[in-house]
Amino acid sequence: MSHAHPGPIPRWRRLALVLGACLLLASCSSLELAYNQAARLTAWWLDRQFDLDSHQRAQLDQALAELHSWHRREELPHWQALLHAAERGLEDGRVDTAELLALEQRLDESLQRTLRRTAPLAAPWLATLRPEQWQHYSERRREHLQEWRQDEADADQRADALKDSLERWLGRLERPLRTAAERQAQSWGPAPVALWQERAQRQAWTEQGLRAWAAGDLEGGTRLLLMGGARLPEARGPATQALRERTYADLPALLQQASPAQWQKARERWRGWLLDLEQLRTGG
């Protein structure tokens, strides 16, 4: 298997979590630096979503610090094992859908563990949110959905997003692979209306999940959040499932066009991430 995994991009939104969740911050030159800033960046993002007051920000900072400490201790070893497994797959020069599905399962398991640890930390903070803050969150998510729809309608945006995401994982793309990525993005076309509607439904599940946590229903909220991320089969509507299947068909064919030199860049990049993960895990 010869593959490195693109990060989050508009057209492959469903596969973004599969291929990028454990290394969301890998677009930075140093995974170690990005990981160490994760709590701060998350706090900033949530503040923008909910328009928090100073007391809520303090609560959030404490919860994120506890979560970050847990994640470093408990989840980083899983990230290392997963990245080692993916790196070994680079050796035979092939992309295997079954191996991608196995990686997806491991990423989903990591996400579920993280959400279950997050729930009791987030619930007290979420319970302090006022109605106008929930309204602010809903408005922000509607804006985000509209931005996603606009990006999907722009062929150049789709092509640029795909190329940028591949470069996060493979290093700077050689011209033939850049051209192939452009053709691939053009072949997709804009997302159908049904995909947008299913995405809107998942956003609603996400908000319901957060509200469930706020009300003390931790398990129910976690399930709703997994549905909001399309991480449960029953949460994938026909359009989402069709995109998922097409992505698994298209990704291997695209990556097969990468040259040996391109894969060498990817190996070097991944080895750097592994060193960063070891530094993070050991505190060295």
N, C-alpha and C positions, 0 to 999 in steps of 0.2 A: 504494500500500500504506500503510495507516495502522495502525501497531502499535507498542507497546512491550512488552517481554517480561517476564513474571512470573518471579520468582526461584524457588528450590527450595521445593516444597510437597509434602505427602504424596501426594495423588492424582495429581499430574502428575510423579511422580518421574523418569520416563524423559525427559520433555521439559525437566525442570529444567536438565539439563546443556546441552541444545540452546539454550535461551533465556537461561540465566543463567551459564554457566560462565565466560565471559570477564569477567563483572562480579559475581562471587559476593559481593563485599564492598560492593556498592552500597547495601545497606540502611543503611549509615552515612551521615551527612549529608555527609561529604566522602570521595569515593573516594580522594583523595590520602592522607588520614589513614589510611584503612583499608588501603590498599595498603602503606603504610610499616610497618604493624603486622602484615602478613601472616605474616612469618617467625616472629615471636614467638608469634602465635596458633596457628600450625601446630605449633610446638615444644610448646606447652602441650597441644594436643590429642593429639599422638603420645605425650607422656609419660603422659597418662591412659590411652591404649590399651595401652601396653606396660610401664608402671611402670619407667621407666628409672633407672639409677644415674647418679651424677654424671659419670663418664667418658663414658657414652653420651650424656648430655645435651650435653656439650661437643662431641662429635663431630657430633651432630645440628645444633647451632647453627652450626658451621662449614659443614656441607653446605648448610644452608638459606640462609646468607649468600651462598654462591657461586651457588646457584640463583636467588636473588632478584636478584643483580647481573646474571646472564645474562638473566633474564626482562625486567628493565627495559630492557636494551639491545636484545634481539632480538625479544621478543614484543609489547612495547607498541605499536610501529608497526603490527603486525597488528591489535591491538585497536582502534586509532584508525581504521584503514581499514574494519574491520567495522562500527564504530559509525556512521561517516559513511554507509556504505551503508544501514544500517538507518534512519538519520535521513532520508535522501533518500526512503525508502519511505513516510514519513509524509505526503508531499506530496499524493498523489492520494486519500487517504481510504479506501483499501482494504487488506485483508489478503489476500495471495496465498500459497497453500500452496507453490507452486514457489519463491517467494522465501524462505519460511521454510526449505525444504529446502536452498537454497543457503547460507543462513546457518549451518545445522546443519553442512554439509560444512566450511565455513571454521572453525567452532569445533572440529570434530573434528581438523582438521589442526593447529590450535594445540595441542590437547591431546596429540596424538601427538608433536609436536616437544618439548613440555615433558616428557613422560614419558621420551623418549629422552635428554634432557639430565639428567633426574633420576636415571636408572638408575645410571650410574657414580658419582654422588655418594652415593646411598643404599646401594649394595651393601656398602661396608666397614662402615658403621654397622649395617645389618641383620645382617651376619655375626657381630656380637658378641652378639646376643640369645640368651639362655639358654632352655632348654625351658619353664621356668615362666613366662617372659615371653611366649612364643608362646601358652601356655595362657591367660594373662591377656588377651591380645588376642582370642582366640577367644571367651572368656566375654563380653567387652565387646561384641563384635559380635553375639552371640546376644541380649544384653540390648537392643541397639539395634534388632534385627529385631523383637523382641517389642513394643517401644515403637511402632515403625512400624505394626504390626498393630493395636494398640489405637487409635492415632490414626485409622487408616482406618475403624475401626468406629464412630467418633463423628461423627455428621452435623454437629454444631456445630463440631467441630474442623476438618472438611473445609471448611466454609464460611468459617470465620475464616482458615484458612490461605490459601485462594484470595484472599480480599479483601486480606489483608495483603500477599501477594505481588504482586498487581496494583498496590497502592499504592506499592510500592517502585519500580515502573517508570513508573507513570502519575501519581504524586502522589495526593493525597487524592481518593478516588472520590466522584463526585456520586451522589446517592441512586439514580437509575434504574440506574446501572451496578452499584452495590452490591447492589441487589435482584436484578438479573439474575445476578450472580455467586452469590448465595445459591441461586437457583433451579438454576443450573448444577451447583453442588456437590451439591444434593439429588438431582438426576437421576442422578448417577453411582452413588450407593449405595456400600456398602463394597466393598473389593477382593475378588475371588474368591480362594478357597484356592489355585488354580493360580498366581496372580500372586505370592502369598507364597512358594510353593514355588520358583518361578523366581528370586525375589529371594534366597532362601537359597542356591541354586546359584551365583548370581553372587557372593555373599559368599565362598563356598568358592573360587571362581576368584581372587578378589582376594587371599585369603591364600596360595594357591598361587603367585600372581604375585610376592608379596613374598618368599616362601621361595625362589623361583627366582632373584630378584635376589641374595638372601643367598648363594646357592650359586654365583653368578657367571654365571648364564644370563640375560644382560641382555635379549636380544631375546625369548627365550621368556617371560620375566617380564613384559615390556612388553605382549606380546600377551594374556597372561592378565589383566592389569590392564584392558586395553581391553575384554575380554570381561566382566570384573566390572562395568564401567560400562555394559554393553550398548551399547558403541560400535561393535561389529562385528555385521553382520546375523545371523551364525550363532549369536550369543549371545542372541538374542531368541527366547524361547519363544513359543508361540501366544498366551498371555494377555498377555505384554508387547507383542507385535506388535499385538494387538487394541487395547490401551490406546493405543499410539502412534498408530494410525490414527484412533481416536476423538478423541484430543486434537487432531490436526491438523484434524479436521472441526469440533470444537466451539470451538476457540480463535478462529478468524476470525469465526464467528457472534457470539460474545460480544463481541469487541472492536469489531465494527461498531456496537454500541449505544453506544459512547462518543461524547460530544458534541464539537463543535469546541473548546469551552473545555477539555474534558478533554485533548484532544490538544495543545492549546497548553501546558498544564501539563507534559505529557510532553516536548515539544520543549525547554522551558526546563530541565527536569531533565537531559535528555541533553546539552544544550549545556554545562551545568555539568560533567558527566562528561568531555566532550571537553576542556574547559579543564584539568581535573585531570590527564587523561592527558598532555596536552602539558607541563604542569609536571613531571610525573614523568619523562617521556622526556628532557627537556632539563635537568632538575635546576634549573630556574629558580625 
